[in-house]
Amino acid sequence: MKFLSDLFPVLLFFGAYWFSRDMFIATAVAIAATTLQVASAWLRHRKVETMQWVSLGLIVVLGGATLLLHDKHFIMWKPTVLYWIMGAGLLIGELAGKNGIRALVGQQMELPAAVWRKLNYAWVAFFALMGALNLFVAYRFSEDIWVNFKLFGGLGLMFAFVIAQSLFLSKYLEEKK
């Protein structure tokens, strides 16, 4: 359920774009949807996750710049900046002795420290590459292709990456009896 709520602004952006064929309308919808998402989290739990705040800040700043300056490139940078912030956060944490991936999923599995480190660095590399790939698609292909890539390409690559990691991790996980 949380996964779907995290996708809410992206799905509305996608739907607004394909309904209106207007990046500026889609951007305004994404700003409103993200604001509503954060407000809803606050009202329900009196707490908002850090990544939701970061995403709200990015959509307001970059989406706002898109609307104010009438330049679509600002909103096209948003996924890249978000990916790079997440990757940088994992890298800085690792260098400071805190493994972010282990903090997120360490309750569900036990792994050797070296495997946690590999996993963390794999996510750092994945986020770095996803950010670069987003820019490549944004600047080399049409707006329509970028919008499709933002939803389907990003999700598809994330899914494939998680599957690949699951296969890698399977040899370290014992069956619970």
N, C-alpha and C positions, 0 to 999 in steps of 0.2 A: 504494500500500500504506500509506503514512504517513497519507493521508487517512482510510482505514478505521480505522487504529489510533487516530487522534484522535477518531473517532466512537464508538469502543468504549464509553466510559462513557454517552454519550447514548443509544445503542441499548439498552444494558442497562437504563438508567433507564426508557426507553419500554416495553420488554418487561416489566419488573417491574411497572410501573404497570398496563399493560393485562391482565396475568395476575392480579394481586392486587386491582386497583382501590383501592390504598392508597398514597397519596403518601409516607407514612413508610417503608414497605417499599422503595419505589422510590428514595427518598433514601438509605437505608442501602446499597442495592445500588450506587448511583452513587458513594458515598464509597468503598466497597470496590473498585469497578472502577477508579476514578481512582488510588487508592493502588497497586493492582496494576500499572497502566499505568506509573506513575512508577518503581516498584520494578523493573519489567521493563526499562525504558529504562536505568536505572542499572546493573543487572546485565549487560546486553548491551554497553553502550557506555561505561560509567563516566562518563556525562554525561547530563544532563537539560536539555531546552530550557527557556528562561525561561518561555514561555507554559504549559508543562506544570506548572512550579512554581506559577505564579499560579493556574492552574485547580485544582490540588490544594489550595492555600491557601483559595481561595474555597469549594470544595465541603466542606472540613473545617469551616471557620468557619460558613458559611451553612447547610450541611446539618446540621452539628452543632447549631446554634441551632434549626433546624427540629425535630430529634428531641428535644432537651432541653426546649424550651419548647412543644413540640407545636403549632407555628404554621407552616403551610405557606407563608406569605408570604416567609419567609427564603429558601427554596429557589427561589421564583419570582423573587426579585431577582438570583439568581446570573448568569443570562445577561446581564442589563442591566449589572451591575457589570463583567463580563468585557468586553462590548462597549465600555463607556465607558473602561475601562483601556486597551484596544487603541487606541481613537481618540485618547485623551489622549497615549499614548505616541508615536503618529505625529505629532500636532500639536506636542508639545514638541520632538520630534526635528527637525521642519521649522523651528521657530522658532530652534533651536540650530544650524541649518545642515546637518542630516543628514536626508536623505530616506529614511525607513524602507522605503517600497515599492521604491525604487531599490536599496537594500541587499539586499532579498529577491530581486528578479527582474532586477536590472541585468546579470547575467551572460548572460541569455537574449536581451536586446534592447538596442538603442541608441536613445535618444530625446533630443530637445532638453531642456535643463534646465527650461524652462517647462512642457513636457508632463509631466515627472516631478512637478513641483510640483502641477499640476492633478490628476494621478492620486492623489497623496498626500492632497490636500485632499478629493477625492471619497471616498476611503476613510474619512477622518475623519468626513465628513458621514454616510456610510453607517452607520458604527458608532454614531454619535450617534442617528440615526433608529431603528436596530434596537433599541437599548436602550430608547428611548421606546416603540416599538411593543410590545416585550415587556411592559412595564408596563401599557400600555393593554389588551392582551389578558388579562393576568393579573388585572386588577382589574375589567374590564368583561364578561368572559365566564366560562363555567364552567371548572372544573378540567380536565375532559376536553378542552375546546377548547384550553386553554393547553398541555396536554401534547402534543397534536397539532401546535400551532403551533410549539412548541419544536423539534420534529424537522422536520416537513415545511415549515412556513412559513419557518423560519429558513434551511433548506437551499435551498428554492425561491427565496427572495429573494436569497440569496447567489449562486446559479446565474444568476439573471436579471441581477444586477448585474455579474457577471464577463462574461457575454455582451455586455451593453451596453458595457462597457469594451473588450472585444475589437473590437467594431465601431468604437468611437472610435479605438482604437490602430491599426487596420488601415491607415489612410491614412499613418501614420508609419513603418510597417515595410516594409523592402525585401525582396524575394524573394532568398534566398541561392542562389547558383549554384554 
